[in-house]
Amino acid sequence: MASSSAKKIKAVLPTTRPHWVGDGFHVYPVFSNQAFSKALSPFLMFDYGAPREFPPNQSSKRKGVGQHPHRGFETVTIAFQGEVEHADSTGNRGVIGPGDVQWMTAGRGIIHQEFHSEKWSKEGGIFEMCQLWVNLPAKHKMTKPRYQDISKDTIPTVHIRANPGDTDDAGACTADESEGSVRIIAGEYGGVKGPAMTWTPVNMLIVQLNDKGKTYQLTVPEDHNVLVFARRGGFQLQDGEKKPTSLAPQSIAQMEMGGTDLVLVPQEKDAQLVLLTGVPIDEPIANQGPFVMNTQAEINQAMVDYRAGRMGR
């Protein structure tokens, strides 16, 4: 039975067909036709690359996406399997592997490239990742670019148990009592803060629920947009008003504002979800290609600045 303060389900977004980004990322556009809408703010876009096997690449041509610009938002890349190598026009370089995260603030403008890492590409294997675009408010859209290389060993974990009732904040428990876990990339959970620096209040959590059929109650902010993505395994979402809503693997649920409890029942053992919450940015969104600003005039200026080399080389 869901609690009286349960988050209610607004919609389960339709699943979409995958497409290639470059030749290295075969992704599902998770937000479907809601991408770049204020309805999901501050989140703009979500591409999920489901597990896919790449054979060893002995060619000198690397797989991925070559140099391209961004302005006005942030890209967040989470590696689940395989390795992603990043390089950009401000001199940042890095390789992230399973459990690591790259958080890049494009701000006033940056040019970067993303490839399978050279070492991993030669060996081949299963590749799985996701990339989110997070909006910046108008006052920060032209901020200096910033790059955060977040290794898995810097991302804290809170252990949780099922059916916490009203006795424990967010169901937190010791590792010995654990029936699930929450990895905190950004924001906080159970009083524990994640390493990512954000410009507006954002929680980005990887949640694992170990026990099939048990009820888990997660605590989320009342005034945030809340999105629940089923990375592995399906879930039943309960809100106490109607019969449970099924969330199939690789689908995402958008929750209503209000309420602080997210009530889920995993349909498989060791199911996992990506939980996103954020305070909406109540500003116009103008987007075109790799730029996200507030007006079309600002988009036009971004194109001029890119062609003039003002975003670096």
N, C-alpha and C positions, 0 to 999 in steps of 0.2 A: 504494500500500500504506500503510495507516495505521500509525502508530507504536505501540510497545508500551504507551505511556502515554496512548493516545487515550481521550477521554471516550466512554463507552458510552451508547447511546440508550435511555432509559427508556420514552418514549412520544411519539408524534405526536398531539397533541390533535385531536379531531374538529372539522371546520369547522362554523361556525354561520351561521344566517340573520341578516342585518343588521336593525337597528331604528333608529328615530329617537330621538335625545336632544334634547328641545326640537324646534325646527323648523329647526335649522341644522347638526346633526351626524348623519349617516347612518352608523352604525358597526356593525362586527362585534365581538361579545364574544369576543375571541381565546381567553381562558382557558376558555371553555365552562363545563362543570360543575365545573371545578377552581378557579374564582374563589373567593376568601376561604378557601381551604384552606391548611393548614400545608404541604402538599406543594410549593407554589410560593413559600413565604416567602423573603424579605420582601415579595414582590410579591403584591398582592391582586387587582387587576383590570386588564385591558388592553382598551381599546376602540380599534379602528382604523377610521378613516374613509377608505375607499378613494377614489381620485380621482373626483370628481363635479362636474359643471358646474352652476353656479348662474347664472341670467340676472341682468342688472342689476336691482337692487332700488330702485325709485323710491318705495316706500312709506315712511311714517314709522315703521312697525313693523320693527324690526331682527330678523334671524334669529339664533337661538342659544338660550341657556338663561338665564332670569331669575334673580333672587336666590334663593339656597338655601344652607343651612348645611353645614359639615363639622366633625368633631372626631376626633382620635385617629390621624391618618395624614397623608400628603402626596399631592398631585396633581402630576403631571408632564405637561405638554402640549408636544408636539413638533410644530411646523408644518413640513410639507413643501411645500405649495402653498397659496396664499391667506393670509389674515391673521386672527388671533384677538385680540380685545380683552378685557382683563380689568379688573375693578374689584372692590374688596372693602371690608369694614367697617373695616379698619385704615387706609384711605386710600391704598392702593396702586392704581395704574393703569398699564396698559402694553399695547402692541400688539406682537405677535410675528408676523414674516413668515417666508418660507421659510428654513429652517436655524436659526431661533431656538427658544428653549426657555423655558417658564415653569415654575418649581419652587416650589410653594406648600406650606408646612408649616401645616396647619390647627391642629395642636396642641390647645390647650384649647378652641378654637372660633373660627370665622370664618364670615362670610356673604360670598359672592361671586357674580358673574355673568360669563357668557362669551358673547360675540356675535361674529359676523363684524364686522371693523372697518368703521367708517362709510364710509371712502374705498373700500375694496375692495368692499364690498357694492354701492355705487352703480355700480361698473365691472363687477362680475361676473367670472366666470372659473372655473378649475378649483380645487377645494378638496380638500385632503388633509391629514390630521393623525392623531395618535394621542394618547391620554391613558392614563397609567398611574397606579394608586394604589399607593403604597409604604407599608408598615406602619411604625409607630413602636413601639419597645419600651415596656413599661408605665411605666418611669421617665421617659419623655419624652412620653407621650401628652397631658399637660396643660401642655406647654411653651408659651411665648409664640409666637403665630403669626409666621411669617417668609415673606417673598416674595423670590424670586431671579429677576430678569429677565436671562436669559442670552442675549446677542446672538450671532449666528453667528460674528462676528469674534473672539470671546473663546474659542471652542471649538477646541482644538488638533487638528492632524491628524498622524498617524504614517503614513508611506508604507511599504507592504509589497510583497513579491514572492512569487510562487508557489514551491513546493518549496524552502523555506528550509533543509531538512535540519537539522543540529545546529550550524550555524556562526553563526547570528544569533539574538539574542534576539527572539522573536516575529516573525521574518522582516523586521525593520525594515530600511529601505534609504533611499537618497536619492530625491529627487523625480524625478531623471533615470532612475533604475532602476525606478521604481514600476510595479507591476502591480495595485495596489489601494491602499486607504486605510482608516484607522480614525479616525473622529472621536470624541473622548473628551468626553462630556458630564459624566460623573461617574466617580470612581475613577481608574484609570490603565491605560495599556497601553504596553508598550515603554519603560517608565521615564518616560513623560510623563503628567502629571496633568491631569484635567479641572477646570473651574471650579466645578461644583456642590458645595455643602457638604451632607454627608449625616450622619445620626445613627448609622447602622450601616454596615459595609463594603458598598458597592454599586458595581458597574461598569455604566455605561449607555453603549453604544457603537453608532455607526452605521458599518457595515462595507460597503465597496464592493469587489467583486472583478471586475476588468476583463475577464479572459480566460476565455471559455467553454472548458470541458473540462480546464483546468489544476487541479492539486491545491494547495489552500492549507491551511496549518497555522497555526492561531491558538492562542496560549497563554492559558489561563484558570485561575483558582484551583482547587485541588483540593478545598477545603472549602466551596465556594460551590454553591448551586443555580444551574444554568446553563440559560437558555432562549434558543432561536434562532428568531427570527421572520423569515420570508421576505417582506420588503416588496416586492421587485421581482425577478422571475425565480425559477426553481426551483433547487434544490440537491440534490446527493447527499451524504449524511452517511455517513462511513466510521468504523468503530470496530475493524476488524481481526479481528473474530470471526465476522461473518456478511456476507452480501452487502449492498452499500450500501442505505441507506434513503432513499427519495425524500421531499423536502420541497417540496410544491407552493407556488406563490405564495399569500400570505396565510394560510399555516398555520404552526404553531409546534411545535418539538420540545423536549421536556424531557429533559435529560441526567442520567445517574446521577452520584452523588458519586464522587470518586476520579478519577484521571487529570488531566492538565494540557493535553492537546492536543485541539483541536477541528479535525477534518479534513473539509474541504468541497471539492466540485467544482461550480462554478456551471454550470448548464445553458443559460445565456444570457450574452451579452456585457453587461458593466456591471450585473451582478446586485447586489442590495443587501439586507442583512439588519440587523435590530435585535438586538443581542446584549446580554442582560441577565444579570448574575451578582450574587449577594448571599449573605451569611452568613445562614442561616435564624434567625428569631427563635422560639425554642422556648417559646412562651407560648400560652395559649388565645386564640382569636379569636371575638369576639362582634360581629356586624354587623347593622345594620338601617338600610336607606335610606342616608342620607349620613353615618352614624356608624360608626366601627370602634373597639371597645374590647376589654377582656378578659372582661367579665362582662355579663350582661343587666341587672344593677342599674346598672352604669355607663352602659349605653345608655339606660335609663329616665331617669337623671339628666340625660343630654345633652338629651333631649327637653324635660324640665322647664326646663333652663337656656336652651334656645333660645326656648321660648315666653315666658320671663320677660325676654327681651332681653339675657341675659348674654353673648351671642356678638357683640354689637354691633348696629349699625343700618346 
